[in-house]
Amino acid sequence: MNRPAQFLVHAALPMMLIAGCTQLSADDRALLDSTRQAALDAKAAADRAAAAASQSAEASKAAAASAAAAANEAQAASQRADRMFQRTQRKGVGS
């Protein structure tokens, strides 16, 4: 056998063996399809969880802003009540 033909046989043999190994059985294909579907389902669930987390974060920010506004209003009301009390005390002392 001449050298180029021998090289061709040595190069082609592993390729033919690999090609034979790439043939999947029906069970292997079903397993791959099942795995692919499970991965798609997991990605969809992760996307839904991320969306829910985002909505929760937005609701949390809104609640925090509302609480801060309520605290500011309570502080202002407390200051108004304190001023009214001080005025009443001054009027009572001056009478």
DALIN-V948531 format. One line per field, one symbol per residue. phi: phi as a letter, one per 40 degrees, with the letter a starting at -180 (. if undefined). psi: psi as a letter, one per 30 degrees, with the letter a starting at -180 (. if undefined). Layout:
phi: ???
psi: ???
This chain:
phi: .cccccccccccccccccccccccccccccccccccccccccccccccccccccccccccccccccccccccccccccccccccccccccccccc
psi: kleeeeeeeeeeeeeeeeeeffkkleeeeeeeeeeeeeeeeeeeeeeeeeeeeeeeeeeeeeeeeeeeeeeeeeeeeeeeeeeeeeeeeeeeef.
